[in-house]
Amino acid sequence: MSFIGTHEYLAPEIVTGEGHRNAVDWWTLGIFIYELFYGMTPFKEANNELTLANIVALGLEFPKEPVVAPSAKNLISQLLNRDPNKRMGFMMGAAAIKHHPFFHGVNWAVLRCTKPPYIPRPFNFRGIVSSNYENCDVNVDYY
């Protein structure tokens, strides 16, 4: 019955206070994957109260842009099933998710050792900080 977390990521059963089990984690994964594709969470509203109302009552919709693969939408839809007992991952845990068509071709056994397809170059923050440091107010406490 505990409540902790970011409002946009809370599962409906947490919002309604029904109590929850591990299915809330799979809901959160669905929200996270949605946000990775669309740059926003699916039930976000102007304030937390409206966001929570959307989580409980609003149907899941996908924006037309960007175009997202049907397998990704299917995965998200199954993770964001309002019924925690029917939510993907509830019965079989991560195994069900790993076998979803969206992850076809992922070798989970060696994923940790696999080199990413792209590694961004490190950004030099030191140059920005040192060049702007002279303009700082020395009487301000920085935390």
C-alpha positions as CSV (number, residue, x, y, z in Angstrom):
1,M,0.0,0.0,0.0
2,S,3.1,2.3,-0.1
3,F,3.2,5.3,-2.4
4,I,6.5,6.4,-3.8
5,G,7.5,7.5,-7.2
6,T,7.0,10.0,-10.0
7,H,3.3,10.6,-10.7
8,E,3.6,10.0,-14.4
9,Y,5.0,6.5,-13.8
10,L,2.5,5.3,-11.2
11,A,0.4,2.2,-12.1
12,P,-3.4,2.6,-11.8
13,E,-3.6,0.2,-8.8
14,I,-1.2,2.5,-6.8
15,V,-3.2,5.6,-7.8
16,T,-6.5,4.0,-6.6
17,G,-4.9,2.7,-3.5
18,E,-5.9,-0.9,-4.2
19,G,-2.6,-2.3,-3.1
20,H,-0.1,-3.7,-5.5
21,R,2.4,-6.4,-6.4
22,N,5.3,-6.6,-8.9
23,A,3.0,-5.8,-11.8
24,V,3.6,-2.1,-11.1
25,D,7.2,-2.5,-12.2
26,W,6.0,-3.8,-15.6
27,W,3.7,-0.8,-15.9
28,T,6.6,1.5,-15.2
29,L,8.7,-0.2,-17.8
30,G,5.8,0.4,-20.3
31,I,5.7,4.1,-19.4
32,F,9.5,4.3,-19.8
33,I,9.6,2.6,-23.2
34,Y,6.7,4.9,-24.4
35,E,8.7,7.9,-23.2
36,L,11.8,6.7,-25.0
37,F,9.9,6.6,-28.3
38,Y,7.7,9.6,-28.0
39,G,9.6,12.0,-25.6
40,M,6.7,12.2,-23.2
41,T,4.7,10.0,-20.9
42,P,1.3,8.8,-22.2
43,F,-0.9,10.3,-19.4
44,K,0.9,13.5,-18.6
45,E,-1.3,16.5,-17.9
46,A,-0.9,20.1,-16.7
47,N,-0.7,19.0,-13.0
48,N,-0.3,15.9,-10.9
49,E,-3.9,15.5,-10.0
50,L,-5.0,15.5,-13.7
51,T,-2.1,13.1,-14.6
52,L,-3.3,10.7,-11.9
53,A,-6.9,11.0,-13.2
54,N,-5.6,10.2,-16.7
55,I,-3.7,7.1,-15.5
56,V,-6.9,5.7,-14.0
57,A,-9.4,6.7,-16.7
58,L,-7.8,7.6,-20.0
59,G,-7.2,5.0,-22.7
60,L,-3.7,4.5,-24.1
61,E,-3.2,6.4,-27.3
62,F,-0.1,6.6,-29.6
63,P,0.8,9.8,-31.4
64,K,1.0,9.6,-35.2
65,E,4.5,10.9,-35.1
66,P,7.1,9.6,-34.8
67,V,6.2,6.4,-36.6
68,V,6.9,3.5,-34.2
69,A,7.0,-0.2,-35.1
70,P,3.8,-2.2,-34.4
71,S,5.8,-4.6,-32.3
72,A,6.9,-1.7,-30.0
73,K,3.3,-0.5,-29.7
74,N,2.1,-4.0,-28.9
75,L,4.8,-4.4,-26.2
76,I,3.8,-1.0,-24.7
77,S,0.1,-1.9,-24.8
78,Q,0.6,-5.1,-23.0
79,L,2.8,-3.5,-20.3
80,L,0.2,-0.8,-19.8
81,N,-2.7,-3.1,-19.4
82,R,-4.8,-1.6,-16.6
83,D,-5.6,-5.0,-15.1
84,P,-2.4,-6.0,-13.2
85,N,-3.3,-9.6,-13.4
86,K,-3.4,-9.4,-17.2
87,R,-0.4,-7.1,-17.6
88,M,2.6,-8.6,-19.4
89,G,5.2,-9.8,-17.0
90,F,2.8,-10.5,-14.1
91,M,2.8,-14.3,-14.5
92,M,6.1,-15.1,-16.2
93,G,8.1,-12.1,-15.2
94,A,10.9,-10.8,-17.4
95,A,10.9,-14.0,-19.5
96,A,7.6,-13.0,-21.1
97,I,9.0,-9.6,-22.0
98,K,12.3,-11.0,-23.3
99,H,10.4,-13.3,-25.7
100,H,8.2,-10.5,-27.1
101,P,8.7,-10.0,-30.9
102,F,10.0,-6.4,-30.2
103,F,13.2,-7.9,-28.7
104,H,13.7,-10.5,-31.5
105,G,17.4,-10.9,-32.1
106,V,18.5,-9.7,-28.7
107,N,20.9,-12.2,-27.2
108,W,20.1,-11.6,-23.5
109,A,22.9,-13.9,-22.3
110,V,25.7,-11.7,-23.7
111,L,23.9,-8.3,-23.7
112,R,26.2,-7.0,-20.9
113,C,29.3,-7.8,-23.0
114,T,27.9,-6.5,-26.3
115,K,29.4,-3.3,-27.6
116,P,26.7,-0.6,-28.2
117,P,26.2,0.3,-31.9
118,Y,27.0,3.9,-31.1
119,I,29.1,5.5,-28.3
120,P,28.8,9.3,-28.2
121,R,32.0,11.3,-27.7
122,P,32.4,12.7,-24.2
123,F,31.4,16.4,-23.9
124,N,33.9,18.8,-22.5
125,F,32.0,20.6,-19.7
126,R,35.3,21.9,-18.2
127,G,35.7,24.4,-20.9
128,I,32.2,25.8,-20.4
129,V,32.5,26.0,-16.7
130,S,35.9,27.6,-16.6
131,S,35.0,30.2,-19.2
132,N,31.9,31.2,-17.3
133,Y,33.4,31.0,-13.9
134,E,34.7,34.6,-14.1
135,N,31.2,35.9,-14.4
136,C,30.0,34.2,-11.2
137,D,29.0,36.1,-8.1
138,V,31.5,35.1,-5.5
139,N,29.1,36.1,-2.7
140,V,26.5,33.4,-3.7
141,D,26.6,30.1,-1.9
142,Y,26.7,27.2,-4.4
143,Y,25.5,23.7,-3.5
